[in-house]
């Protein structure tokens, strides 16, 4: 093993689990692809000196601020997005490239992803939102293609993927050195939330996913958000003090991934990943939208807004590379006879005719009976 390769191996071994959560500007380290307006809230605080280190996320592209500071200390990633994210990091040196993931980071939280002296040529990052949000809002783009795995992984030679691994785009980051001598990089959105706003926006987004009217997702507190949050806590048998608990996002995600008495719920009872699409008919147009990732043993509520006259559903089991699976030589999917347009990548369309000429595929959706106010569709292997 070369000296550089040995150093990367040592660095990868130095990745540690994180410890606590960052709220409201108080720094700790967190343990842990396929929606009216609130009244005025508190004024948005100005960014601190770390604003210059903020990574901006344009509507279509995630980018990272470039800094000339070399990496020689602990590396910490901080999440100022309204999504719970999972990140994989790559350590690139002259002789070897290693990757490790996944590190989960809640909104307004930070996490150490590399500990100790880090003398790599480049640091690379891949980020994804949890499947509970449906189609990932974070574009998977980047100049380097490195290997990842679906679950927690460490890959020492990450440029040649083996069985169970898949290639993914990574983006180079250049973190900023903080006063304590460590390095930090930020994930952020167009809204440029501070920590407090990112946390509130993250709560608003999960409330919307769970079927509560907390839109718009803007990180601004007000009567609408408070009413939605109170209803969520009441319906789930939770006390108000849990909102400030370090594990509140985990509590919300667990609730969102369980069946609900209102709205449409998909539950995946298979051992496979399931990708689903939804169609809504409001009497004027039929809109189809996908894809929503539902992990094995989990449930998900698609973000159906308003009160559509009819809802349609299609889902299919896929492998790690999102290829459709078969069971006894037949596609393992759950649909019906209503033909709506879909395509392999993320989509939303309100035109359901001539699917093929527009780059779509006509797919059979099942009509969902919502007369009782709520419906849970369970996907199981026959």
TAZITA-V645398 format. One line per field, one symbol per residue. phi: phi as a letter, one per 40 degrees, with the letter a starting at -180 (. if undefined). psi: psi as a letter, one per 40 degrees, with the letter a starting at -180 (. if undefined). burial: # if it has 16 or more other ideal C-beta (glycine too) atoms within 10 Angstrom, else .. A space follows every 10 residues. Layout:
phi=???
psi=???
burial=???
This chain:
phi=.cccccccdc cccccbccbb bcbfgbcabc cb.c..accd bccccccccc dcccccbcdb bcbbccbccc cbadbbbbbb bcbcbbbbbb bbbdbabbba abbcbcdgbb acbabgcbbc cabbabbacc cccgdcccdc bicbbbcbbc bdabbcbcbb cbdgbacacb bcbbcbcccc gcbbbbbabd cfcccccccc cccdcccccc gbcbcccbgb cidccccccc ccccccgbcd ccdccdbccc cccccccbdb cbgcbbbccc cbcbbbbbbb bcgbabbbaa bbcbcdgbba bcccbgbcca bbaaaacbcc bgcccbbfgb dcabaabccb cbaccdaaab bbbfdccbgb bcbccccbcb ccgaabbbcb cd
psi=hidddddddd ddeehiiida ihhfehhahi e.e..ahiih aiihiiiaee deehhigide hhihhhiehi heaihhhhhf ieihihiiih hhideihiii iihhhiheii hhehhahhfi dihiihiiii ddeahhehhg iieihiiiid ahihhdgeeh iaheiiiihi hhigiihide eiiiiihiid efiadddddd ddddddddde eigeiigeeh iidddddddd dddddefiid eedeidfddd ddddddfiii eiahhhhhei eihhhiiiih heedihhiii ihhhiheiii highiagidi iiiiiiiiad efhhiihfei hgihaaehhi hiidihihie heifddeeei hhihihhhhf deeihhhhhi h.
burial=....#.###. ##..#..#.. ###.....## ####...#.. .......... ..###.#... .#.##..... #.######## ########## ###..##### ########## #####..#.# ..######## #########. .#.#.####. ..#.#..##. #...#..#.# ########.. .########. ########## ########## ##.##.#### ##.##..##. ###....#.. .....#.##. ###.####.# ..######.# .######### #....##### #####..### ####...#.. ########.. .#..#..... .####..#.# ###..##.#. .#..#....# ..#.##.#.# ....#.#.#. ..
